[in-house]
Each structure stands twice: as C-alpha cells, then as structure tokens.
Amino acid sequence: MYHRNLKGFKRGGYAGSLVFGTTGLVSVLSGEDKSTGETLVSKRAECTGALVSGEAGRTQDLVCKNAVCAGGDVVSRPSPEALPAAELCSQVQTSSKAGERAFRDGHTSAALTHLKRAYLLSCDLPCAQQQYRCVFNLAAAYLLASEPRKALQCLLRCQQFACCLSNKDDNHHPNLLFNWGNDPDLLFNLGLAYEGLGQLGDALGCYQAAVGLHGQEDPSKQADAQVKGAYCQLALGERGAAAQSFALAAEGYRQAGRGEEAAMALVEAANQMIARGRGLHYGVGGAMSLLQDCLQLCREEVKDDRLRVKLQTDVGLLLCGLGLFREAECCLMGALAMCEKEAGRGRVRQRAVLLQNLGAVLNAQGHYAAAMPFHTKATIAFRSLGQSHGEAECLGNMASACHHLGRYQAAAQLYQDALAAFTHAGPEADEGRPDCSSSPPAWMRWQRWKEVVVDRRR
C-alpha cells in the first residue's frame, strides 16, 4: 500500500501583499513555507490581492458624498469641512499606510478601521481614482480578513467607479493605455470573493476573464489566475479542463522565472490527467512529459530541499499511477537520499513515508526480498511516531512480501499484527483494512491484499 498525500496549490488561494504606488493595482503571490508534508504549494498561503494606494489623480468626477458605509459596516464619518483637499489626500495616505502596517503586525481589526477611514475620507475628494483605490484596498482587506461578502460589496462598488472612470477617460484621453473598466486585478479579486462565497461558476468566469486581460504581457499574474481557475474547475468536476489550466500556468510561471511554482503546477497537471484516467486526450505520454519537465526544474531551479523532496515524492507516486515502477523507484530513492541529510521530527515522518513507498514499489516489481528492509525500517519509524495507521500499512506490505517469498507463517502473523494496528488506529484506517472474515489460514490462501493503492484523498 502506498501512502499518498499529494496536494497542490492550496485552494484557499494566495497571499496578498500590500503594495503602495501611484498607478498599479496589484495581486501578488507570496506566503509562508508549508512544505513539511501537508501541501505541495509549500510557499503559498491565502490569495487576496494587494492593497494599493496612490497620489490623487486628475479626474474631477464622481464625488461620492453619501458613501458612509464600507462593505456594509456603518462607520463614523470623519468631518472634513475645515480641511483642504491636500490635507485630505495626506490623511488618506496616512490611514492607508497605517492599515498596511496593522495587517503586517497581525492586527486585522485595526487595519480594517484604518482602511475604512481612508475610504470615507476619499469620498470627500473630487477624485474618482483615489476613491477607486481606497475601496479596492478595503475589498482586499476584507478578503484578507476572510469576509468575502463584504469584499464583494466593495468590489462591485469598484466596478461602478471603473465604469465612470473608463467613460471619462475614453472621452478625454482616447489613447489611454489603461482601461479602468478592464482591470484584471479587480476581476481576480472578484473571483476570490465569489469563491469565498461558494459561487464557483462566477469565480471561474472572473479568473478566466483576468487570464484573458493579462495576456502574454504579464505571464506571472496570468498563471496565478489560471491556477485559481483550475481549482474551481476541479471543484466543478472538470478535471480535463483543470489539467490544461495547470499546464498553461506552468508555462507562464516558467516564462516569468518562477521555477518552483512551475514545477508544482506541472505536478498538479499530471495528477489530474492520471486521476481522470488514461483516456484523457493528452494520454500517458503527455503526463510523462510533464513529470519529466518537473524533475528537470527540480534539478535546475528548485533550491529548497524540502520542496525538492516533496516534488520528487509526488512525481514518484504519479509514476506509480502510470505503472512505471522502475522510474518511480529512482525518484523515491533520490528523495530519500535528500531527506536523510536533515534531522527533525517532521523529517522522520517524511522518511517513514518514503521508506513505505519504496517498499511498496519494490513489491510491485516482484523484488520482495529487496523490499523487506524498507518495510522493516518504515514500520519502526511509524511506530516511533505513534502512527498506528502507517504502521499497519507497512505491516500489511511486509506480510504480502513474506507471502510471496513462501514465508506463510510469518505472513499470517504480520497480517494479524496489521489488523490489530488498523483497529488501534480507529475509523480512519477502515479504507486500508483487508477483508479476511471468510479466508482460510494465511499459509493456505489469504484474501488478496491490494499491493498498489495510491491514496488520492486531499
């Protein structure tokens, strides 16, 4: 039995970065390292889009005098009567930067208060661009605070500002390059809000629109939107489309010089192809090609050893899914060699999983004697961690090897030990438990143990 915990870019999304500038509205991929075994995304957290602020623009239009609510929250409105426009602009900048600092320090409530104040102050400025930026910031803040409904309200207001700004700019500046009504970052954050509300169809439409607007000029952001859209497609049951989206995202990341993200996207693309089955039009050759590209990126561009181990492990397990056990063995052996360079409890579990998988791969090739040391080491490692489920799987693999080697009494005892360990592990182990209720003794005929099981639970 294989142990598999292959996860891709975390469905929650990417981490928003707070960015200050005079024109750009940015959504940035960043975050913390989570490569210790639970997510392939490893360096990515929640995607929300960036907070942006800028100098007051020149558009003297769309003064929002009655906007006293932000995202549905009623806030005490500042009194700007005695303040000149320059002072108001300064206060907007100050509040926006204070909101940024509060978020970086983990003070979500204080950050929202500052950004609401910045938005309400901007409503008394004769500058729609400044209002657009402030309400965009507030929407991104609500996304960071996991309040997608309020974020959506702010983003829909952004769309209203964008339409007015586009109409104004089209009339006075027909050659203007930036079209406020076609802001891909606004569409991206709209997708995040809809996704947070469970409206996956609407979210997918926003992500796809953002992909089209980014075009080839910004392959990095385009790839971010493709990844988000791919997970929506997965949730909607569109595995084939998701595989294509991941593959396209990998190409975009590669063009943008983001080799680690490209490798992760390649693994996800191959994963979905194999999960859907060999009938996918890419075929087995297509999945194999993606995995080879991933291994090349691992060697050349992935510097984080933890991520390299994770990627090589996932590639090895996907090769098992294609029945390429010899190639899988090479990948897993390489991952084990890197894993054994470092110590730590997290590494002990990762090493145990690799030993278990290597033993199972050798079983699948019929190399039962060679597999026995891996089964033994994996069993000891899981037992030292107190993980009965992993121990039970390893005992079952060892029993299968003993059975094929003609050591029937040892196999019978190991099967009994495996069943006892599964029982100790509890309900989570029911899926891997062999059914031996009506079987004769193990040395005569044992209920067939599934030797090659790839756990695709996410």
C-alpha positions in Angstrom: 0.0 0.0 0.0 1.3 3.4 -0.9 1.0 6.4 1.3 0.0 9.4 -0.7 -0.7 13.0 0.4 -0.4 14.9 -2.8 -1.9 18.3 -2.6 -1.4 21.2 -4.9 -1.7 25.0 -4.7 -3.9 25.4 -1.7 -7.5 26.0 -2.7 -7.8 29.0 -0.4 -5.5 30.8 -2.8 -2.5 33.1 -2.5 -1.2 35.6 0.0 -2.0 39.2 -0.6 0.8 41.7 -0.5 0.3 45.3 0.5 1.7 47.5 -2.3 1.9 51.2 -2.5 2.2 53.0 -5.8 0.7 55.7 -8.0 -1.0 53.7 -10.7 -0.8 49.9 -10.4 -3.4 47.7 -8.7 -1.5 44.5 -8.0 -2.3 41.0 -6.9 0.9 39.2 -5.7 1.7 35.5 -4.9 3.6 35.1 -1.7 3.4 33.4 1.7 4.9 31.0 4.1 6.6 27.7 3.8 4.2 24.7 4.2 6.3 22.1 2.5 6.5 19.8 5.5 4.2 17.3 4.0 0.7 18.7 4.0 0.6 20.9 0.9 2.5 20.9 -2.3 2.1 24.6 -2.5 4.7 24.8 0.2 5.3 28.5 0.0 1.9 29.8 -0.6 -0.9 30.8 1.8 -4.2 32.6 1.0 -4.5 34.7 -2.2 -6.3 38.0 -1.8 -4.7 40.7 -3.9 -2.7 43.7 -2.9 -3.7 46.8 -1.1 -2.8 49.8 -3.2 -2.7 53.5 -2.6 -1.5 56.4 -4.7 -1.4 60.1 -5.2 -4.6 61.9 -6.0 -5.4 61.7 -9.7 -6.6 64.4 -12.0 -10.1 63.1 -12.8 -12.5 65.6 -11.2 -15.5 63.3 -11.3 -17.8 61.0 -9.4 -17.7 62.6 -5.9 -19.3 60.0 -3.6 -20.8 62.3 -0.9 -23.2 59.8 0.6 -20.8 56.8 1.0 -20.9 56.4 4.7 -20.8 52.6 4.8 -17.9 50.4 3.8 -18.7 46.7 3.0 -21.9 47.0 4.8 -20.4 48.4 8.0 -21.5 51.7 9.3 -18.5 53.8 10.3 -18.4 57.2 12.0 -17.6 59.6 9.1 -14.7 62.0 9.6 -15.5 65.7 9.4 -13.5 67.2 6.5 -15.2 70.6 6.3 -12.3 72.6 7.5 -9.6 70.5 5.7 -8.3 71.5 2.2 -8.0 68.8 -0.4 -4.3 68.5 0.0 -4.7 67.7 3.7 -7.5 65.2 3.0 -5.1 63.4 0.5 -2.4 63.3 3.1 -4.8 61.8 5.7 -6.0 59.2 3.1 -2.3 58.2 2.5 -1.6 58.1 6.3 -4.7 55.9 7.0 -3.8 53.5 4.1 -0.3 53.1 5.3 -1.5 52.6 8.9 -3.8 49.8 7.6 -0.9 48.2 5.8 1.3 48.2 9.0 -1.6 46.8 11.1 -2.1 43.9 8.7 1.6 43.1 8.7 1.5 43.1 12.5 -1.5 40.8 12.5 -4.0 43.4 13.8 -6.8 42.8 11.4 -9.5 44.8 13.2 -7.3 47.9 13.5 -6.3 47.5 9.8 -9.9 47.5 8.7 -10.6 50.6 10.8 -7.8 52.5 9.2 -8.8 51.4 5.7 -12.4 52.3 6.2 -11.4 55.7 7.4 -9.2 56.2 4.3 -12.1 55.2 2.0 -14.6 57.5 3.8 -12.1 60.4 3.6 -11.6 59.8 -0.1 -15.3 60.2 -0.7 -14.9 63.9 0.0 -12.3 64.3 -2.6 -13.2 65.3 -6.2 -11.1 62.3 -7.4 -12.7 59.1 -8.5 -9.3 57.4 -9.0 -8.5 57.9 -5.3 -11.9 56.6 -4.3 -11.3 53.6 -6.6 -8.0 52.8 -4.9 -9.4 53.1 -1.4 -12.4 50.9 -1.9 -10.1 48.4 -3.8 -7.8 48.4 -0.7 -10.8 47.9 1.6 -12.1 45.0 -0.5 -8.6 43.3 -0.4 -8.6 43.8 3.3 -11.9 42.1 3.7 -10.5 39.2 1.7 -7.5 39.0 4.0 -9.9 39.0 6.9 -11.9 36.2 5.4 -15.0 38.3 4.9 -15.8 37.6 1.2 -19.4 39.0 1.3 -18.2 42.5 2.4 -15.3 42.2 0.0 -17.8 41.6 -2.8 -19.8 44.6 -1.9 -16.7 46.8 -2.1 -15.5 45.2 -5.4 -18.9 45.8 -7.0 -18.6 49.4 -6.0 -15.2 49.3 -7.6 -16.8 48.3 -10.8 -19.1 51.3 -10.6 -16.1 53.6 -10.2 -14.3 51.8 -13.0 -17.2 52.3 -15.5 -17.3 56.0 -14.7 -13.6 56.4 -14.9 -13.4 54.5 -18.2 -16.2 56.6 -19.8 -14.5 59.8 -18.6 -11.0 58.7 -19.8 -12.4 57.4 -23.1 -14.0 60.8 -23.8 -10.9 62.9 -22.9 -8.0 60.5 -23.5 -8.8 58.1 -26.4 -5.3 56.8 -26.5 -5.1 56.0 -22.8 -3.5 52.6 -22.4 -5.1 51.6 -19.1 -8.8 50.9 -19.2 -10.3 51.2 -15.8 -13.2 49.0 -16.8 -10.9 46.1 -17.7 -8.7 45.8 -14.7 -7.6 42.2 -14.4 -6.7 42.6 -10.7 -10.2 43.7 -10.0 -11.6 40.7 -11.8 -9.1 38.4 -9.9 -10.2 39.7 -6.5 -13.9 39.4 -7.6 -13.1 35.8 -8.3 -11.7 35.4 -4.8 -14.8 36.9 -3.3 -17.1 34.7 -5.3 -15.0 31.7 -4.5 -15.2 32.5 -0.8 -18.9 32.6 -1.1 -19.0 29.2 -2.8 -20.2 30.7 -6.1 -17.6 28.7 -8.1 -19.1 29.3 -11.6 -19.0 33.1 -11.1 -15.4 32.8 -9.7 -14.3 30.8 -12.6 -15.7 33.3 -15.0 -13.8 36.1 -13.3 -10.5 34.2 -13.2 -10.8 33.3 -16.9 -11.6 37.0 -17.8 -8.5 38.0 -15.8 -6.4 35.5 -17.7 -7.5 37.0 -21.0 -6.8 40.6 -19.9 -3.4 39.8 -18.5 -2.4 38.2 -21.8 1.2 37.4 -22.6 2.4 40.7 -21.2 2.3 39.5 -17.6 2.7 35.7 -17.6 3.2 35.6 -13.8 -0.2 37.1 -13.0 -1.8 35.2 -15.8 -0.5 32.0 -14.3 -1.8 32.9 -10.9 -5.3 33.4 -12.3 -5.0 30.1 -14.3 -4.2 28.2 -11.1 -7.1 29.7 -9.2 -9.4 28.9 -12.2 -8.0 25.3 -12.3 -9.1 24.7 -8.7 -12.6 26.0 -9.5 -12.7 23.6 -12.4 -11.7 20.8 -10.2 -14.4 21.6 -7.7 -16.9 21.7 -10.6 -15.8 18.2 -11.7 -13.9 19.5 -14.8 -10.7 17.5 -14.4 -9.7 17.7 -18.1 -10.0 21.5 -18.2 -8.2 21.8 -14.9 -5.3 19.7 -16.2 -5.0 22.0 -19.2 -5.2 25.1 -16.9 -2.4 23.8 -14.7 -0.2 23.0 -17.7 -0.7 26.5 -19.1 0.0 28.0 -15.7 3.3 26.1 -15.5 4.4 27.6 -18.8 3.5 31.0 -17.6 5.4 30.6 -14.4 8.4 29.3 -16.4 8.4 32.4 -18.6 8.2 34.6 -15.5 11.2 32.9 -14.0 9.2 31.3 -11.2 10.6 27.8 -11.4 9.3 26.4 -8.2 5.7 27.4 -9.0 6.1 25.9 -12.5 7.2 22.6 -11.0 4.2 22.5 -8.7 1.8 23.3 -11.5 3.3 20.6 -13.7 2.8 18.0 -10.9 -0.8 19.1 -10.5 -1.4 18.9 -14.2 -0.1 15.4 -14.4 -2.0 14.5 -11.2 -5.3 15.5 -12.8 -4.6 13.7 -16.0 -3.8 10.5 -14.2 -6.7 10.9 -11.8 -9.1 11.3 -14.7 -7.8 8.2 -16.5 -5.7 7.3 -19.5 -8.5 8.3 -21.8 -7.6 12.0 -21.5 -6.6 13.3 -24.8 -3.1 14.2 -23.5 -2.5 10.4 -23.0 0.1 8.7 -20.8 2.9 10.2 -22.9 1.6 13.7 -22.1 1.5 13.1 -18.4 5.0 11.5 -18.5 6.4 14.5 -20.4 5.1 16.9 -17.7 6.6 14.8 -15.0 10.0 14.8 -16.8 9.8 18.6 -17.1 9.1 18.8 -13.4 12.1 16.7 -12.5 14.3 18.9 -14.7 13.0 22.0 -12.9 13.7 20.3 -9.6 17.3 19.8 -10.6 17.9 23.2 -12.1 15.7 25.7 -10.3 14.2 24.4 -7.1 16.7 25.3 -4.3 14.6 24.4 -1.3 15.5 20.9 -0.3 12.1 20.3 1.5 10.3 21.3 -1.7 12.5 19.1 -3.8 11.9 16.1 -1.6 8.1 16.8 -1.8 8.1 17.2 -5.6 10.2 14.1 -6.2 8.0 12.1 -3.9 4.9 13.2 -5.7 6.4 12.6 -9.1 7.4 9.1 -8.0 3.8 8.3 -6.8 2.4 9.6 -10.1 4.7 7.4 -12.0 3.3 4.5 -9.9 -0.1 5.6 -11.1 1.2 5.1 -14.7 2.6 1.7 -13.8 6.2 2.9 -14.3 7.5 1.4 -11.1 11.2 1.3 -12.1 11.2 5.1 -12.8 9.2 5.7 -9.6 11.8 3.8 -7.6 14.6 6.1 -8.9 12.6 9.2 -7.9 11.8 7.9 -4.5 15.4 6.8 -3.8 16.6 10.3 -4.8 14.0 11.9 -2.4 15.1 9.5 0.4 18.7 10.4 0.0 17.9 14.2 0.3 15.6 13.5 3.2 18.2 11.7 5.2 20.5 14.7 5.1 18.4 16.5 7.7 17.1 15.6 11.1 13.9 16.6 12.9 10.6 15.0 13.7 9.0 16.3 10.5 11.8 14.6 8.6 11.3 11.3 10.5 7.7 11.1 9.2 8.7 12.1 5.7 11.4 9.4 5.8 8.9 6.9 7.0 6.6 7.6 4.2 9.4 7.4 1.6 10.5 4.0 3.1 7.0 2.7 3.0 6.5 3.8 -0.7 9.8 2.3 -1.7 8.9 -1.0 -0.2 5.6 -0.9 -2.0 7.2 -0.1 -5.3 9.7 -3.0 -4.9 6.7 -5.3 -4.0 5.0 -4.2 -7.2 8.1 -5.1 -9.2 8.3 -8.5 -7.6 11.5 -7.7 -5.7 10.2 -8.9 -2.4 13.5 -9.7 -0.7 14.9 -6.3 -1.6 11.7 -4.7 -0.2 11.9 -6.3 3.2 14.5 -3.9 4.7 12.3 -0.9 3.6 9.2 -2.4 5.1 11.0 -3.1 8.4 12.5 0.4 8.7 9.2 2.1 7.7 7.3 0.0 10.4 9.8 1.0 13.1 9.7 4.7 12.0 5.9 4.9 12.1 5.8 3.0 15.5 8.3 5.6 16.9 5.9 8.4 15.8 2.9 6.6 17.4 1.1 6.5 14.0 -0.7 3.2 14.0 -2.3 3.7 10.6 1.1 4.0 8.9 2.5 1.1 10.9 -0.5 -1.1 9.9 0.0 -0.3 6.2 3.7 -1.2 6.4 3.0 -4.5 8.3 0.5 -5.3 5.5 3.1 -4.6 2.8 5.6 -6.8 4.7 3.1 -9.6 5.1 2.5 -9.5 1.3 6.2 -9.8 0.7 6.6 -12.7 3.1 3.7 -14.5 1.5 5.3 -14.2 -2.0 8.6 -15.4 -0.5 6.9 -18.5 0.8 7.2 -17.5 4.4 3.5 -18.2 5.1 3.5 -18.4 8.9 5.4 -15.1 9.1 2.9 -13.6 6.7 0.0 -14.8 8.8 1.4 -13.3 11.9 2.1 -10.0 10.1 -1.4 -9.8 8.7 -2.8 -10.3 12.2 -0.5 -7.6 13.5 -1.6 -5.3 10.7 -5.3 -5.9 11.6 -4.5 -5.1 15.2 -2.8 -1.9 14.3 -5.7 -0.9 12.0 -8.1 -1.5 14.9 -5.9 0.7 17.2 -5.8 3.4 14.5 -9.6 3.8 14.5 -12.1 4.5 11.8 -9.6 6.4 9.6 -7.9 3.1 8.7 -11.1 1.3 7.5 -10.2 2.0 3.9 -6.9 0.2 4.0 -8.1 -2.8 6.2 -8.1 -6.1 4.4 -11.2 -8.3 4.5 -10.2 -11.7 5.9 -13.5 -12.6 7.6 -14.1 -15.7 5.4 -10.5 -16.5 4.4 -8.7 -19.8 5.2 -5.4 -19.5 7.1 -2.8 -17.2 5.5 -0.3 -20.0 4.7 -3.0 -21.6 2.5 -4.8 -18.7 0.9 -5.2 -15.2 2.1 -7.7 -12.6 1.0 -5.9 -10.6 -1.7 -4.1 -7.6 -0.3 -4.0 -4.6 -2.5 -0.3 -4.0 -3.1 -0.6 -0.9 -5.2 -3.0 1.6 -3.7 -2.4 5.3 -4.3 -4.3 7.3 -1.7 -5.7 10.4 -3.5 -7.5 11.8 -0.6 -6.9 15.5 -0.4 
